């Protein structure tokens, strides 16, 4: 069983279509919310309106590199702590993937109980290693009992000025 969270409207629609096309309706439940360090209504700031778009941010206009950006659009969205969300839907994950393009620190701060849960076995999280809060994010995960076992990205990003510092980090308990 999988819970998928996607706040951006076009991407949420695409996620639903892919779930349907692949016959995964009984296994994957998509939610259109944002994960955050507190429960609140706010703006989801959108950098580009395109199917599969990325680099958006909830409740701030700071991008994945920690720089301010000017959104071209925003939508009203509810942000919720991952711990509160999981309590409300009655779900206990064994694996967690986080790809939030800059709000990793806020998501992790809203997931303290989950991170300490012995049920959670692994975390895959994408980080830009040049962000000011990168080490703080690593500390939150490692202090919860996880060990970094892999830090990687596709070789096509090695010479990319935009993404050469962005890596998928895999942690296991």
Phi and psi in degrees as a GROMACS rama.xvg file:
@    title "Ramachandran Plot"
@    xaxis  label "Phi"
@    yaxis  label "Psi"
@TYPE xy
-129.649  138.264  UNK-2
-111.327  127.771  UNK-3
-115.326  132.414  UNK-4
-117.459  123.732  UNK-5
-144.351  107.528  UNK-6
-78.5368  -29.0049  UNK-7
-73.7248  129.861  UNK-8
-59.4583  -47.1287  UNK-9
-65.2907  -42.2895  UNK-10
-68.2519  -34.2521  UNK-11
-65.9275  -41.0686  UNK-12
-62.3077  -43.8144  UNK-13
-64.3061  -39.8718  UNK-14
-59.6361  -46.0543  UNK-15
-61.7437  -42.9164  UNK-16
-61.5188  -43.3243  UNK-17
-66.1581  -37.8966  UNK-18
-61.015  -45.4652  UNK-19
-65.0622  -49.7194  UNK-20
-58.747  -37.0845  UNK-21
-91.424  6.97201  UNK-22
64.1969  35.183  UNK-23
-106.519  16.6569  UNK-24
-58.8022  -27.9844  UNK-25
-85.229  -10.2069  UNK-26
-113.413  -27.1074  UNK-27
-119.591  125.435  UNK-28
-113.526  115.439  UNK-29
-91.5062  141.393  UNK-30
-124.149  138.049  UNK-31
-100.469  77.3524  UNK-32
-140.108  171.1  UNK-33
-113.367  144.239  UNK-34
-90.8378  143.419  UNK-35
-153.889  -177.628  UNK-36
-95.5809  -1.11984  UNK-37
-149.635  162.212  UNK-38
-92.2447  119.135  UNK-39
-166.691  154.838  UNK-40
-87.2711  138.503  UNK-41
-161.543  -169.028  UNK-42
-92.7871  139.78  UNK-43
-101.509  109.796  UNK-44
-85.7967  121.627  UNK-45
-106.436  128.222  UNK-46
-86.5049  -26.0753  UNK-47
-158.223  138.962  UNK-48
-94.8258  91.1232  UNK-49
-149.201  150.591  UNK-50
-61.1105  131.317  UNK-51
76.4524  12.2725  UNK-52
-65.434  160.253  UNK-53
-141.382  -170.61  UNK-54
65.7728  44.1779  UNK-55
-108.367  169.728  UNK-56
-152.708  138.507  UNK-57
-90.5095  130.077  UNK-58
67.335  10.2775  UNK-59
-161.065  169.664  UNK-60
-119.033  47.3832  UNK-61
-110.04  128.662  UNK-62
-85.9955  -176.248  UNK-63
-64.1863  -18.4882  UNK-64
-95.2596  -1.32934  UNK-65
88.5237  13.2227  UNK-66
-103.268  149.985  UNK-67
-70.5995  145.041  UNK-68
-134.924  162.142  UNK-69
-101.385  107.846  UNK-70
-65.4324  147.937  UNK-71
-90.8584  -15.3092  UNK-72
-160.913  160.831  UNK-73
-144.177  157.463  UNK-74
-130.544  148.618  UNK-75
-71.3704  133.807  UNK-76
-145.517  149.621  UNK-77
-95.1612  127.953  UNK-78
-104.43  141.839  UNK-79
-144.356  146.321  UNK-80
-65.0192  139.857  UNK-81
-58.1416  -38.8364  UNK-82
-60.2073  -45.1458  UNK-83
-64.2516  -44.1123  UNK-84
-58.3806  -50.4198  UNK-85
-62.7128  -38.1112  UNK-86
-61.3705  -43.1541  UNK-87
-67.5423  -37.0248  UNK-88
-94.2309  -5.22243  UNK-89
66.2778  44.3384  UNK-90
-123.525  136.059  UNK-91
-122.233  103.358  UNK-92
-76.2563  153.447  UNK-93
-102.961  -20.9061  UNK-94
-136.926  147.059  UNK-95
-134.814  129.954  UNK-96
-118.28  128.687  UNK-97
-124.267  121.574  UNK-98
-140.291  87.6295  UNK-99
-120.042  10.8941  UNK-100
52.4134  46.7709  UNK-101
123.431  -21.7693  UNK-102
-95.7663  22.8396  UNK-103
-56.4075  -45.0115  UNK-104
-59.2842  -43.4296  UNK-105
-66.6613  -41.1378  UNK-106
-63.9094  -44.9538  UNK-107
-62.717  -38.9509  UNK-108
-65.7803  -26.3561  UNK-109
-89.2499  5.62328  UNK-110
-125.14  27.0002  UNK-111
-57.9838  -43.8329  UNK-112
-67.0865  -42.4579  UNK-113
-61.7365  -45.1331  UNK-114
-60.99  -30.5997  UNK-115
-85.4973  -12.5787  UNK-116
-68.1662  129.041  UNK-117
-69.088  -13.0519  UNK-118
-69.7463  -32.6159  UNK-119
-74.7066  119.59  UNK-120
-100.056  -31.375  UNK-121
-150.716  156.537  UNK-122
-134.806  130.867  UNK-123
-114.743  122.05  UNK-124
-139.318  136.859  UNK-125
-94.7567  127.881  UNK-126
-130.06  145.298  UNK-127
-91.382  117.686  UNK-128
-73.4685  -4.2836  UNK-129
-92.9082  -4.20716  UNK-130
-67.0746  147.028  UNK-131
-63.3249  -29.8955  UNK-132
-95.0876  9.62465  UNK-133
-58.0353  -50.8145  UNK-134
-65.6224  -35.2197  UNK-135
-63.3079  -41.2175  UNK-136
-62.6416  -44.967  UNK-137
-59.4454  -41.5518  UNK-138
-62.3088  -43.3291  UNK-139
-57.6309  -44.8736  UNK-140
-70.0102  -47.9503  UNK-141
-67.3049  -36.6267  UNK-142
-68.7692  -14.8868  UNK-143
-88.8725  2.11221  UNK-144
101.357  13.4257  UNK-145
-101.743  151.463  UNK-146
-119.794  133.218  UNK-147
-71.1436  119.111  UNK-148
-108.86  -17.2813  UNK-149
-157.446  140.173  UNK-150
-134.895  112.481  UNK-151
-150.254  161.811  UNK-152
-151.755  167.863  UNK-153
-63.4899  145.089  UNK-154
-63.091  -18.7702  UNK-155
-66.3061  -17.2473  UNK-156
-90.0887  -10.1211  UNK-157
-55.7028  -39.9576  UNK-158
-107.422  15.7626  UNK-159
-89.1388  116.211  UNK-160
-61.8274  -26.604  UNK-161
-78.8402  -39.3558  UNK-162
-122.37  11.1385  UNK-163
-65.0745  -19.8979  UNK-164
-102.956  9.42629  UNK-165
-101.219  125.098  UNK-166
-134.56  145.627  UNK-167
-82.0559  127.316  UNK-168
-108.129  129.343  UNK-169
-114.576  124.922  UNK-170
-116.885  143.88  UNK-171
-131.313  154.052  UNK-172
